[in-house]
Amino acid sequence: IVKAGATIVGHDAGPVRAPLVDLTDEEVAELDVLIKKMGPQ
């Protein structure tokens, strides 16, 4: 989740390492909405 969030805000976090897996497209979209609702901190 942290790497996906970093990517959403413009940082190249790279892929996650096994045994973890990347978020699904739907999860990334939901996280994007949450981050945009929070606005700049």
PDBQT receptor file of N, H, CA, C and O in Angstrom, charges set to zero:
ATOM      1  N   ILE A   1       0.836  -1.188   0.000  1.00  0.00    +0.000 N 
ATOM      2  CA  ILE A   1       0.000   0.000   0.000  1.00  0.00    +0.000 C 
ATOM      3  C   ILE A   1       0.878   1.249   0.000  1.00  0.00    +0.000 C 
ATOM      4  O   ILE A   1       0.568   2.217  -0.693  1.00  0.00    +0.000 OA
ATOM      5  N   VAL A   2       1.953   1.240   0.755  1.00  0.00    +0.000 N 
ATOM      6  H   VAL A   2       2.205   0.453   1.318  1.00  0.00    +0.000 HD
ATOM      7  CA  VAL A   2       2.831   2.407   0.827  1.00  0.00    +0.000 C 
ATOM      8  C   VAL A   2       3.445   2.702  -0.536  1.00  0.00    +0.000 C 
ATOM      9  O   VAL A   2       3.472   3.855  -0.968  1.00  0.00    +0.000 OA
ATOM     10  N   LYS A   3       3.937   1.674  -1.212  1.00  0.00    +0.000 N 
ATOM     11  H   LYS A   3       3.915   0.738  -0.861  1.00  0.00    +0.000 HD
ATOM     12  CA  LYS A   3       4.547   1.879  -2.531  1.00  0.00    +0.000 C 
ATOM     13  C   LYS A   3       3.517   2.376  -3.537  1.00  0.00    +0.000 C 
ATOM     14  O   LYS A   3       3.828   3.241  -4.356  1.00  0.00    +0.000 OA
ATOM     15  N   ALA A   4       2.316   1.855  -3.492  1.00  0.00    +0.000 N 
ATOM     16  H   ALA A   4       2.063   1.153  -2.827  1.00  0.00    +0.000 HD
ATOM     17  CA  ALA A   4       1.264   2.320  -4.401  1.00  0.00    +0.000 C 
ATOM     18  C   ALA A   4       0.927   3.781  -4.111  1.00  0.00    +0.000 C 
ATOM     19  O   ALA A   4       0.746   4.572  -5.036  1.00  0.00    +0.000 OA
ATOM     20  N   GLY A   5       0.845   4.133  -2.853  1.00  0.00    +0.000 N 
ATOM     21  H   GLY A   5       0.992   3.491  -2.102  1.00  0.00    +0.000 HD
ATOM     22  CA  GLY A   5       0.571   5.521  -2.486  1.00  0.00    +0.000 C 
ATOM     23  C   GLY A   5       1.678   6.455  -2.926  1.00  0.00    +0.000 C 
ATOM     24  O   GLY A   5       1.408   7.555  -3.411  1.00  0.00    +0.000 OA
ATOM     25  N   ALA A   6       2.920   6.030  -2.763  1.00  0.00    +0.000 N 
ATOM     26  H   ALA A   6       3.139   5.137  -2.369  1.00  0.00    +0.000 HD
ATOM     27  CA  ALA A   6       4.052   6.843  -3.213  1.00  0.00    +0.000 C 
ATOM     28  C   ALA A   6       3.997   7.049  -4.718  1.00  0.00    +0.000 C 
ATOM     29  O   ALA A   6       4.273   8.144  -5.208  1.00  0.00    +0.000 OA
ATOM     30  N   THR A   7       3.645   6.010  -5.447  1.00  0.00    +0.000 N 
ATOM     31  H   THR A   7       3.421   5.121  -5.049  1.00  0.00    +0.000 HD
ATOM     32  CA  THR A   7       3.534   6.111  -6.902  1.00  0.00    +0.000 C 
ATOM     33  C   THR A   7       2.421   7.083  -7.290  1.00  0.00    +0.000 C 
ATOM     34  O   THR A   7       2.584   7.866  -8.226  1.00  0.00    +0.000 OA
ATOM     35  N   ILE A   8       1.312   7.042  -6.592  1.00  0.00    +0.000 N 
ATOM     36  H   ILE A   8       1.180   6.406  -5.832  1.00  0.00    +0.000 HD
ATOM     37  CA  ILE A   8       0.182   7.927  -6.887  1.00  0.00    +0.000 C 
ATOM     38  C   ILE A   8       0.582   9.390  -6.740  1.00  0.00    +0.000 C 
ATOM     39  O   ILE A   8       0.155  10.229  -7.532  1.00  0.00    +0.000 OA
ATOM     40  N   VAL A   9       1.395   9.704  -5.738  1.00  0.00    +0.000 N 
ATOM     41  H   VAL A   9       1.742   9.022  -5.095  1.00  0.00    +0.000 HD
ATOM     42  CA  VAL A   9       1.783  11.101  -5.517  1.00  0.00    +0.000 C 
ATOM     43  C   VAL A   9       3.033  11.495  -6.293  1.00  0.00    +0.000 C 
ATOM     44  O   VAL A   9       3.544  12.602  -6.121  1.00  0.00    +0.000 OA
ATOM     45  N   GLY A  10       3.533  10.598  -7.147  1.00  0.00    +0.000 N 
ATOM     46  H   GLY A  10       3.118   9.699  -7.287  1.00  0.00    +0.000 HD
ATOM     47  CA  GLY A  10       4.606  10.976  -8.055  1.00  0.00    +0.000 C 
ATOM     48  C   GLY A  10       5.995  10.478  -7.738  1.00  0.00    +0.000 C 
ATOM     49  O   GLY A  10       6.958  10.911  -8.372  1.00  0.00    +0.000 OA
ATOM     50  N   HIS A  11       6.132   9.582  -6.780  1.00  0.00    +0.000 N 
ATOM     51  H   HIS A  11       5.350   9.230  -6.265  1.00  0.00    +0.000 HD
ATOM     52  CA  HIS A  11       7.440   9.022  -6.439  1.00  0.00    +0.000 C 
ATOM     53  C   HIS A  11       7.574   7.624  -7.032  1.00  0.00    +0.000 C 
ATOM     54  O   HIS A  11       6.639   6.826  -6.975  1.00  0.00    +0.000 OA
ATOM     55  N   ASP A  12       8.747   7.331  -7.603  1.00  0.00    +0.000 N 
ATOM     56  H   ASP A  12       9.507   7.979  -7.649  1.00  0.00    +0.000 HD
ATOM     57  CA  ASP A  12       8.977   6.001  -8.162  1.00  0.00    +0.000 C 
ATOM     58  C   ASP A  12       9.410   5.075  -7.034  1.00  0.00    +0.000 C 
ATOM     59  O   ASP A  12      10.570   5.086  -6.622  1.00  0.00    +0.000 OA
ATOM     60  N   ALA A  13       8.476   4.278  -6.539  1.00  0.00    +0.000 N 
ATOM     61  H   ALA A  13       7.534   4.269  -6.873  1.00  0.00    +0.000 HD
ATOM     62  CA  ALA A  13       8.762   3.389  -5.413  1.00  0.00    +0.000 C 
ATOM     63  C   ALA A  13       9.179   2.000  -5.863  1.00  0.00    +0.000 C 
ATOM     64  O   ALA A  13       9.671   1.210  -5.058  1.00  0.00    +0.000 OA
ATOM     65  N   GLY A  14       8.990   1.694  -7.135  1.00  0.00    +0.000 N 
ATOM     66  H   GLY A  14       8.591   2.336  -7.789  1.00  0.00    +0.000 HD
ATOM     67  CA  GLY A  14       9.355   0.375  -7.642  1.00  0.00    +0.000 C 
ATOM     68  C   GLY A  14       8.347  -0.683  -7.241  1.00  0.00    +0.000 C 
ATOM     69  O   GLY A  14       7.372  -0.399  -6.545  1.00  0.00    +0.000 OA
ATOM     70  N   PRO A  15       8.590  -1.900  -7.685  1.00  0.00    +0.000 N 
ATOM     71  CA  PRO A  15       7.665  -2.996  -7.383  1.00  0.00    +0.000 C 
ATOM     72  C   PRO A  15       7.851  -3.519  -5.958  1.00  0.00    +0.000 C 
ATOM     73  O   PRO A  15       8.897  -3.312  -5.343  1.00  0.00    +0.000 OA
ATOM     74  N   VAL A  16       6.838  -4.189  -5.448  1.00  0.00    +0.000 N 
ATOM     75  H   VAL A  16       5.989  -4.357  -5.947  1.00  0.00    +0.000 HD
ATOM     76  CA  VAL A  16       6.963  -4.836  -4.142  1.00  0.00    +0.000 C 
ATOM     77  C   VAL A  16       7.741  -6.136  -4.309  1.00  0.00    +0.000 C 
ATOM     78  O   VAL A  16       7.776  -6.711  -5.397  1.00  0.00    +0.000 OA
ATOM     79  N   ARG A  17       8.355  -6.588  -3.242  1.00  0.00    +0.000 N 
ATOM     80  H   ARG A  17       8.327  -6.121  -2.358  1.00  0.00    +0.000 HD
ATOM     81  CA  ARG A  17       9.116  -7.844  -3.283  1.00  0.00    +0.000 C 
ATOM     82  C   ARG A  17       8.275  -8.982  -2.725  1.00  0.00    +0.000 C 
ATOM     83  O   ARG A  17       7.425  -8.793  -1.856  1.00  0.00    +0.000 OA
ATOM     84  N   ALA A  18       8.540 -10.162  -3.253  1.00  0.00    +0.000 N 
ATOM     85  H   ALA A  18       9.231 -10.316  -3.959  1.00  0.00    +0.000 HD
ATOM     86  CA  ALA A  18       7.843 -11.370  -2.787  1.00  0.00    +0.000 C 
ATOM     87  C   ALA A  18       8.075 -11.545  -1.295  1.00  0.00    +0.000 C 
ATOM     88  O   ALA A  18       9.168 -11.235  -0.822  1.00  0.00    +0.000 OA
ATOM     89  N   PRO A  19       7.130 -12.014  -0.553  1.00  0.00    +0.000 N 
ATOM     90  CA  PRO A  19       5.873 -12.642  -0.951  1.00  0.00    +0.000 C 
ATOM     91  C   PRO A  19       4.724 -11.651  -1.134  1.00  0.00    +0.000 C 
ATOM     92  O   PRO A  19       3.590 -12.069  -1.364  1.00  0.00    +0.000 OA
ATOM     93  N   LEU A  20       4.994 -10.346  -1.038  1.00  0.00    +0.000 N 
ATOM     94  H   LEU A  20       5.916 -10.007  -0.851  1.00  0.00    +0.000 HD
ATOM     95  CA  LEU A  20       3.930  -9.358  -1.222  1.00  0.00    +0.000 C 
ATOM     96  C   LEU A  20       3.560  -9.251  -2.693  1.00  0.00    +0.000 C 
ATOM     97  O   LEU A  20       4.342  -9.632  -3.564  1.00  0.00    +0.000 OA
ATOM     98  N   VAL A  21       2.385  -8.740  -2.969  1.00  0.00    +0.000 N 
ATOM     99  H   VAL A  21       1.750  -8.430  -2.261  1.00  0.00    +0.000 HD
ATOM    100  CA  VAL A  21       1.935  -8.540  -4.346  1.00  0.00    +0.000 C 
ATOM    101  C   VAL A  21       1.428  -7.102  -4.495  1.00  0.00    +0.000 C 
ATOM    102  O   VAL A  21       1.007  -6.474  -3.524  1.00  0.00    +0.000 OA
ATOM    103  N   ASP A  22       1.477  -6.599  -5.726  1.00  0.00    +0.000 N 
ATOM    104  H   ASP A  22       1.819  -7.110  -6.515  1.00  0.00    +0.000 HD
ATOM    105  CA  ASP A  22       0.973  -5.257  -6.004  1.00  0.00    +0.000 C 
ATOM    106  C   ASP A  22      -0.529  -5.205  -5.761  1.00  0.00    +0.000 C 
ATOM    107  O   ASP A  22      -1.215  -6.226  -5.801  1.00  0.00    +0.000 OA
ATOM    108  N   LEU A  23      -1.029  -3.994  -5.508  1.00  0.00    +0.000 N 
ATOM    109  H   LEU A  23      -0.472  -3.164  -5.476  1.00  0.00    +0.000 HD
ATOM    110  CA  LEU A  23      -2.467  -3.806  -5.369  1.00  0.00    +0.000 C 
ATOM    111  C   LEU A  23      -3.141  -4.029  -6.716  1.00  0.00    +0.000 C 
ATOM    112  O   LEU A  23      -2.526  -3.856  -7.768  1.00  0.00    +0.000 OA
ATOM    113  N   THR A  24      -4.399  -4.411  -6.670  1.00  0.00    +0.000 N 
ATOM    114  H   THR A  24      -4.899  -4.551  -5.815  1.00  0.00    +0.000 HD
ATOM    115  CA  THR A  24      -5.174  -4.543  -7.905  1.00  0.00    +0.000 C 
ATOM    116  C   THR A  24      -5.480  -3.141  -8.439  1.00  0.00    +0.000 C 
ATOM    117  O   THR A  24      -5.322  -2.152  -7.723  1.00  0.00    +0.000 OA
ATOM    118  N   ASP A  25      -5.915  -3.062  -9.688  1.00  0.00    +0.000 N 
ATOM    119  H   ASP A  25      -6.043  -3.865 -10.269  1.00  0.00    +0.000 HD
ATOM    120  CA  ASP A  25      -6.289  -1.769 -10.266  1.00  0.00    +0.000 C 
ATOM    121  C   ASP A  25      -7.404  -1.115  -9.460  1.00  0.00    +0.000 C 
ATOM    122  O   ASP A  25      -7.407   0.101  -9.272  1.00  0.00    +0.000 OA
ATOM    123  N   GLU A  26      -8.337  -1.911  -8.991  1.00  0.00    +0.000 N 
ATOM    124  H   GLU A  26      -8.334  -2.899  -9.144  1.00  0.00    +0.000 HD
ATOM    125  CA  GLU A  26      -9.449  -1.378  -8.196  1.00  0.00    +0.000 C 
ATOM    126  C   GLU A  26      -8.946  -0.816  -6.865  1.00  0.00    +0.000 C 
ATOM    127  O   GLU A  26      -9.407   0.235  -6.420  1.00  0.00    +0.000 OA
ATOM    128  N   GLU A  27      -8.009  -1.510  -6.238  1.00  0.00    +0.000 N 
ATOM    129  H   GLU A  27      -7.635  -2.364  -6.600  1.00  0.00    +0.000 HD
ATOM    130  CA  GLU A  27      -7.451  -1.033  -4.968  1.00  0.00    +0.000 C 
ATOM    131  C   GLU A  27      -6.658   0.250  -5.165  1.00  0.00    +0.000 C 
ATOM    132  O   GLU A  27      -6.725   1.158  -4.337  1.00  0.00    +0.000 OA
ATOM    133  N   VAL A  28      -5.911   0.328  -6.254  1.00  0.00    +0.000 N 
ATOM    134  H   VAL A  28      -5.856  -0.410  -6.927  1.00  0.00    +0.000 HD
ATOM    135  CA  VAL A  28      -5.146   1.545  -6.553  1.00  0.00    +0.000 C 
ATOM    136  C   VAL A  28      -6.106   2.714  -6.778  1.00  0.00    +0.000 C 
ATOM    137  O   VAL A  28      -5.851   3.822  -6.307  1.00  0.00    +0.000 OA
ATOM    138  N   ALA A  29      -7.201   2.477  -7.491  1.00  0.00    +0.000 N 
ATOM    139  H   ALA A  29      -7.408   1.577  -7.873  1.00  0.00    +0.000 HD
ATOM    140  CA  ALA A  29      -8.187   3.530  -7.736  1.00  0.00    +0.000 C 
ATOM    141  C   ALA A  29      -8.798   4.019  -6.426  1.00  0.00    +0.000 C 
ATOM    142  O   ALA A  29      -8.984   5.221  -6.238  1.00  0.00    +0.000 OA
ATOM    143  N   GLU A  30      -9.107   3.101  -5.530  1.00  0.00    +0.000 N 
ATOM    144  H   GLU A  30      -8.956   2.125  -5.683  1.00  0.00    +0.000 HD
ATOM    145  CA  GLU A  30      -9.675   3.476  -4.228  1.00  0.00    +0.000 C 
ATOM    146  C   GLU A  30      -8.663   4.275  -3.406  1.00  0.00    +0.000 C 
ATOM    147  O   GLU A  30      -9.024   5.266  -2.771  1.00  0.00    +0.000 OA
ATOM    148  N   LEU A  31      -7.412   3.851  -3.417  1.00  0.00    +0.000 N 
ATOM    149  H   LEU A  31      -7.119   3.046  -3.932  1.00  0.00    +0.000 HD
ATOM    150  CA  LEU A  31      -6.366   4.569  -2.690  1.00  0.00    +0.000 C 
ATOM    151  C   LEU A  31      -6.172   5.957  -3.276  1.00  0.00    +0.000 C 
ATOM    152  O   LEU A  31      -5.970   6.916  -2.531  1.00  0.00    +0.000 OA
ATOM    153  N   ASP A  32      -6.231   6.081  -4.591  1.00  0.00    +0.000 N 
ATOM    154  H   ASP A  32      -6.396   5.302  -5.196  1.00  0.00    +0.000 HD
ATOM    155  CA  ASP A  32      -6.096   7.370  -5.266  1.00  0.00    +0.000 C 
ATOM    156  C   ASP A  32      -7.176   8.338  -4.794  1.00  0.00    +0.000 C 
ATOM    157  O   ASP A  32      -6.892   9.505  -4.521  1.00  0.00    +0.000 OA
ATOM    158  N   VAL A  33      -8.405   7.860  -4.699  1.00  0.00    +0.000 N 
ATOM    159  H   VAL A  33      -8.635   6.912  -4.922  1.00  0.00    +0.000 HD
ATOM    160  CA  VAL A  33      -9.509   8.699  -4.224  1.00  0.00    +0.000 C 
ATOM    161  C   VAL A  33      -9.237   9.161  -2.792  1.00  0.00    +0.000 C 
ATOM    162  O   VAL A  33      -9.428  10.335  -2.475  1.00  0.00    +0.000 OA
ATOM    163  N   LEU A  34      -8.801   8.262  -1.939  1.00  0.00    +0.000 N 
ATOM    164  H   LEU A  34      -8.645   7.308  -2.197  1.00  0.00    +0.000 HD
ATOM    165  CA  LEU A  34      -8.530   8.615  -0.540  1.00  0.00    +0.000 C 
ATOM    166  C   LEU A  34      -7.414   9.643  -0.422  1.00  0.00    +0.000 C 
ATOM    167  O   LEU A  34      -7.518  10.590   0.359  1.00  0.00    +0.000 OA
ATOM    168  N   ILE A  35      -6.350   9.460  -1.193  1.00  0.00    +0.000 N 
ATOM    169  H   ILE A  35      -6.266   8.691  -1.827  1.00  0.00    +0.000 HD
ATOM    170  CA  ILE A  35      -5.225  10.399  -1.144  1.00  0.00    +0.000 C 
ATOM    171  C   ILE A  35      -5.665  11.774  -1.640  1.00  0.00    +0.000 C 
ATOM    172  O   ILE A  35      -5.300  12.790  -1.049  1.00  0.00    +0.000 OA
ATOM    173  N   LYS A  36      -6.439  11.815  -2.709  1.00  0.00    +0.000 N 
ATOM    174  H   LYS A  36      -6.736  10.990  -3.189  1.00  0.00    +0.000 HD
ATOM    175  CA  LYS A  36      -6.907  13.097  -3.242  1.00  0.00    +0.000 C 
ATOM    176  C   LYS A  36      -7.857  13.788  -2.270  1.00  0.00    +0.000 C 
ATOM    177  O   LYS A  36      -7.861  15.017  -2.193  1.00  0.00    +0.000 OA
ATOM    178  N   LYS A  37      -8.664  13.029  -1.523  1.00  0.00    +0.000 N 
ATOM    179  H   LYS A  37      -8.661  12.031  -1.586  1.00  0.00    +0.000 HD
ATOM    180  CA  LYS A  37      -9.553  13.618  -0.519  1.00  0.00    +0.000 C 
ATOM    181  C   LYS A  37      -8.751  14.274   0.600  1.00  0.00    +0.000 C 
ATOM    182  O   LYS A  37      -9.152  15.308   1.134  1.00  0.00    +0.000 OA
ATOM    183  N   MET A  38      -7.615  13.669   0.954  1.00  0.00    +0.000 N 
ATOM    184  H   MET A  38      -7.289  12.829   0.521  1.00  0.00    +0.000 HD
ATOM    185  CA  MET A  38      -6.784  14.208   2.029  1.00  0.00    +0.000 C 
ATOM    186  C   MET A  38      -6.125  15.519   1.623  1.00  0.00    +0.000 C 
ATOM    187  O   MET A  38      -5.950  16.408   2.457  1.00  0.00    +0.000 OA
ATOM    188  N   GLY A  39      -5.760  15.646   0.361  1.00  0.00    +0.000 N 
ATOM    189  H   GLY A  39      -5.901  14.924  -0.316  1.00  0.00    +0.000 HD
ATOM    190  CA  GLY A  39      -5.085  16.850  -0.115  1.00  0.00    +0.000 C 
ATOM    191  C   GLY A  39      -3.667  16.921   0.406  1.00  0.00    +0.000 C 
ATOM    192  O   GLY A  39      -3.208  16.023   1.111  1.00  0.00    +0.000 OA
ATOM    193  N   PRO A  40      -2.967  18.002   0.053  1.00  0.00    +0.000 N 
ATOM    194  CA  PRO A  40      -1.569  18.153   0.494  1.00  0.00    +0.000 C 
ATOM    195  C   PRO A  40      -1.474  18.258   2.015  1.00  0.00    +0.000 C 
ATOM    196  O   PRO A  40      -2.309  18.890   2.662  1.00  0.00    +0.000 OA
ATOM    197  N   GLN A  41      -0.476  17.646   2.553  1.00  0.00    +0.000 N 
ATOM    198  H   GLN A  41       0.202  17.132   2.027  1.00  0.00    +0.000 HD
ATOM    199  CA  GLN A  41      -0.276  17.689   4.008  1.00  0.00    +0.000 C 
ATOM    200  C   GLN A  41       0.982  18.448   4.342  1.00  0.00    +0.000 C 
ATOM    201  O   GLN A  41       1.321  18.593   5.517  1.00  0.00    +0.000 OA
TER     202      GLN A  41
